[in-house]
Amino acid sequence: MPTVLLIEDEPALGMIVKDSLEVRGFTVRYAADGVEGLTLFREEPPDIIVADVMMPHMDGFSLTQQIRQTDPDVPILFLTARSQTADVVRGFELGGNDYLKKPFSLDELIVRINALLRRNRTPRPERAEPDGVRIGRYQFDPPKQKLSLDGSELLLSHREAELLRRLYEQRNQVLERAVVLLELWGDDSFFNGRSLDVFITRLRRHLRDDPRVQIVNVRGIGYKLIV
């Protein structure tokens, strides 16, 4: 029975969501703000976190930053009244896995929760070089999210590191755009596709000091890391 950590500062909405999830077989632990949510997370890590973005004491973005320091894998779904591109991209960049705009239907929330849980249970390929890999002149450490060159280090965001890891694992082959969007963004909508383009541009900028390393577009299919 999956355990959901629900963090929502609107008590009425929180109770409605909690009751609806429990009726459908989930175990729900409820917190009214980010500080309480972080405490519950540390006491007993859940299978998935559903968190409001705008909360007192600690917002959803700050909460995610704290959680990703110790747990890079637990799925995090944001509930948000924000729809600005910059806000959504920031949430993904900090390590969120999906978002649902308020007001939302409970059926859609449950579909998205189940989709994230299924993806999280899918085993990833083992990393042959867990302490770091070479990408041209760069040293890339996926677990620590660090990209190094000639003694200087750059700390990548969670999403940048996950995207670069996938590109590296498929190096010199095409990484399908739709696959990346489903795994990291939750769906392959036009809006999420534009967000992916932003992250590809950032990675190109991070890798620009070695001209032998390129991320090229494969029109209509995806991207290829050439090293």
C-alpha positions in Angstrom: 0.0 0.0 0.0 1.8 3.2 -1.1 2.4 5.9 1.4 1.8 9.5 0.4 3.2 12.5 2.2 0.6 15.2 1.5 1.7 18.8 2.4 -1.0 21.4 1.9 -1.6 24.6 3.9 -5.3 24.8 3.0 -6.9 22.5 5.7 -10.2 22.0 3.8 -8.4 21.0 0.5 -5.9 18.9 2.5 -8.6 16.8 4.2 -10.5 16.3 0.9 -7.4 15.1 -0.9 -6.4 12.9 2.1 -9.8 11.3 2.4 -10.0 10.7 -1.4 -6.6 9.0 -1.5 -7.3 6.8 1.6 -10.6 5.6 0.0 -8.5 4.5 -3.0 -6.1 2.5 -0.9 -3.3 4.9 -0.2 -1.8 5.5 3.3 -1.6 9.3 3.7 0.4 11.3 6.2 -0.7 15.0 6.3 1.3 18.1 7.0 0.0 21.7 7.1 3.3 23.4 6.0 6.7 22.7 4.7 8.5 22.6 8.0 6.1 19.9 9.4 6.3 18.1 6.0 10.1 17.9 6.2 9.9 16.6 9.8 7.5 13.8 8.7 9.7 13.0 5.7 12.7 12.5 7.9 10.8 10.4 10.4 9.4 8.0 7.8 10.3 8.5 4.1 7.1 8.0 1.9 6.7 6.5 -1.5 5.7 9.8 -3.0 5.3 13.4 -1.9 2.4 15.7 -3.0 3.2 19.3 -1.9 1.7 22.7 -2.4 4.2 25.3 -3.7 3.0 28.4 -1.8 3.1 27.6 2.0 4.0 29.4 5.1 7.3 28.8 7.0 8.8 26.8 4.1 7.5 26.7 0.5 7.4 23.7 -1.7 10.6 24.7 -3.6 12.6 25.1 -0.4 11.2 21.8 0.9 12.3 20.0 -2.3 15.8 21.5 -2.0 16.1 20.0 1.5 14.7 16.6 0.5 16.9 16.3 -2.6 20.0 16.7 -0.4 19.4 13.2 1.0 16.9 11.5 -1.4 17.3 12.1 -5.1 14.7 9.5 -6.1 11.4 9.9 -4.1 8.8 11.3 -6.6 7.6 14.9 -5.8 4.4 16.2 -7.3 3.7 19.9 -6.9 0.2 21.4 -6.4 0.4 25.0 -7.6 -1.7 28.0 -8.5 1.3 29.3 -10.4 1.4 28.8 -14.2 4.3 31.1 -15.2 6.9 29.2 -17.2 9.7 30.4 -14.9 8.0 29.0 -11.8 7.3 25.6 -13.4 10.9 25.3 -14.8 12.3 26.3 -11.4 10.2 23.5 -9.7 11.6 20.9 -12.2 15.1 22.3 -11.9 15.1 21.8 -8.1 14.0 18.2 -8.5 10.3 18.1 -8.8 8.9 15.3 -11.0 5.4 16.7 -12.0 3.0 19.5 -11.3 -0.7 19.9 -11.2 -2.3 23.3 -11.5 -5.1 24.3 -9.0 -8.0 23.8 -9.3 -7.5 20.1 -10.2 -9.7 17.0 -10.4 -9.0 14.3 -7.8 -9.1 11.7 -10.6 -6.2 13.4 -12.5 -4.2 13.7 -9.2 -4.5 10.0 -8.7 -3.6 9.2 -12.3 -0.4 11.3 -11.9 0.5 9.8 -8.6 0.2 6.2 -10.0 2.2 7.2 -13.0 5.0 8.5 -10.9 5.0 5.5 -8.6 5.2 3.2 -11.6 8.2 5.1 -13.1 9.9 5.1 -9.7 9.6 1.3 -9.5 11.2 0.8 -12.9 14.9 -0.2 -12.3 17.4 2.0 -14.0 20.5 0.6 -15.7 23.4 0.1 -13.4 26.1 2.7 -13.7 29.4 1.2 -14.7 31.4 4.1 -13.3 29.6 5.3 -10.1 32.3 7.7 -9.1 32.3 9.7 -12.3 32.6 9.5 -16.1 34.6 11.4 -18.7 32.8 13.5 -21.2 35.6 14.9 -23.4 37.7 17.0 -21.1 35.0 17.1 -18.5 34.6 14.9 -15.4 30.9 14.2 -14.6 29.8 12.9 -11.2 26.1 12.0 -11.5 25.4 11.2 -7.8 27.0 14.5 -6.7 25.6 16.4 -9.7 29.0 17.9 -10.4 30.6 18.8 -13.7 34.4 19.5 -13.5 37.0 20.9 -15.9 40.6 21.8 -15.1 40.0 22.0 -11.4 36.9 24.1 -11.5 33.5 22.5 -10.5 30.0 23.3 -11.5 27.1 22.1 -9.4 24.3 21.1 -11.7 20.6 21.1 -10.8 18.9 17.8 -10.2 17.2 17.9 -13.6 20.3 19.0 -15.5 22.3 16.1 -14.0 19.6 13.6 -14.8 19.3 14.8 -18.4 23.1 14.8 -18.8 23.3 11.3 -17.3 20.8 10.0 -19.9 22.6 11.7 -22.7 25.9 10.1 -21.6 24.3 6.6 -21.2 23.1 7.0 -24.8 26.2 8.8 -26.1 26.7 8.8 -29.8 23.1 7.5 -30.1 19.8 9.3 -30.2 18.1 9.9 -26.9 14.4 10.1 -27.8 12.7 13.4 -26.8 9.4 11.7 -25.9 11.2 9.3 -23.5 13.0 12.1 -21.7 9.8 14.1 -21.3 7.9 11.1 -19.9 10.6 10.1 -17.5 11.6 13.6 -16.2 8.6 15.8 -16.8 5.7 13.4 -16.6 4.2 14.0 -20.0 5.3 15.1 -23.5 3.1 18.2 -23.8 4.2 21.2 -25.8 4.8 23.2 -22.7 7.1 20.6 -21.2 8.9 20.3 -24.5 9.8 23.9 -24.4 11.1 23.4 -20.8 13.3 20.5 -22.1 14.7 22.8 -24.8 15.8 25.3 -22.1 17.7 22.5 -20.2 19.4 21.3 -23.4 20.6 24.9 -24.0 21.9 25.1 -20.5 23.9 21.9 -20.9 25.4 23.1 -24.1 26.5 26.2 -22.3 28.0 24.2 -19.5 30.0 22.0 -22.0 31.1 24.8 -24.4 34.7 24.8 -23.3 35.4 21.5 -25.1 34.4 21.9 -28.8 34.6 18.2 -29.3 31.6 17.7 -27.0 28.3 18.5 -28.8 24.7 18.0 -28.1 23.0 17.9 -31.5 19.3 18.0 -32.4 18.0 15.0 -34.4 15.0 16.6 -36.0 11.7 15.1 -35.0 13.3 12.4 -32.8 15.5 13.8 -30.0 19.1 14.6 -29.1 22.5 13.0 -29.4 25.6 13.6 -27.2 28.7 13.4 -29.4 32.0 12.8 -27.6 
